[in-house]
Amino acid sequence: MFHVEHLLINSLKINFMLAEILEKYPDEEFLSADGFNNAILGVDEQSMRLIYSIAKCIEILMEDMSETDAFEYFYYNVSGAYMGEKTPIWCDDIL
């Protein structure tokens, strides 16, 4: 039960972070990665791009696929996709 509550609290904290970013920068447009809101770490104030945790993105993908498939999917389809100057920053926090 603790694990589920812990995940829920982390989920709420990250979604709160996104709300805080949007509130702090109401005139900015951010490009977000669909399905990865719970992996947002913050914003780069120089480029005004969202910063995502690679480890959290992989965890999210592993809810529906194997670890190997999650890594392959992430690096090919997510972090490998360039969508202009607002493309998110991917923080390599996998140690």
N, C-alpha and C positions, 0 to 999 in steps of 0.2 A: 504494500500500500504506500509506503514512503516513496518508493521509486516513481509511482504514478503521480503523486502529489508534487514531487520534485520536478518532474517534467512539466507539469501544468504551471508551476510557479515560474520556471525558466521560460516557458512559452509566453506567459503574460508579461514577463519582464522585457523580452525582446520585442513583442508587439508594442509595448509601452515605449520602447526606445524608438521605434519607427514613428510612432505618433509624436514623440518629442522632437524628432528631427524635422518632421513636416511642420510642426508648430513653430519651431525656432527659425526655419527658413521658408516662410509661406510663399515667397515669390520665386523660389527655385523649383525647377523640374528635375525629378530624379528618375532614372531608369532602374526599375527593380526587376529582379529575376523571379519569374512566376514560381510559386510553390516554396520559396526559400526565405520568406519573411522571418522565420524563427532563426535564421542563420546570420542576421544582420548584426554586425559589431558596432557600427557607427558610420560616420561620414567623413570624407577627406575634405577639409575646408578650403584647400587650395583649388581642387578641381570640381568640388561639389558633386562627388560621386559616392554612392553607397559602398560600404566595405562589408564583405561577407566572410564568414569563417568557412574555409574549405572543409574542416573536420565536421562542422555542423551540417553542411550541405551533403556530405557523404552519408552521415547518419540519417538524414531525411530520406535520401534515395534508398538506403538499405531497408526502409520500411516496406518497400515493394520489390526489392531485387537483392541478389547476392552482393557481397562486398566487392568482388572482382567486377561484376557488372556495374555497380555503382561508381567505382573509380573510372572505369572505361567511359561510361555515359557522361560523368561529370567533366572529365578532361576533354572529351571530344565534342559534346553537345552544349555544355554550359560555359566553362571557362574559355573554351576555344572559339566561342562566338563573339565577334566584334560587331557592336551595334552603334558605332559612332563615339563621339567624345564623352558621352555620359555612360559608356559601358562600365558596369560595376568593377570594383577592385576586389580581387580574390586574395585573402590573407592566408598564407600557407602556415597554418597552426597545427599541422599533423607532425608529431614528433615521434 
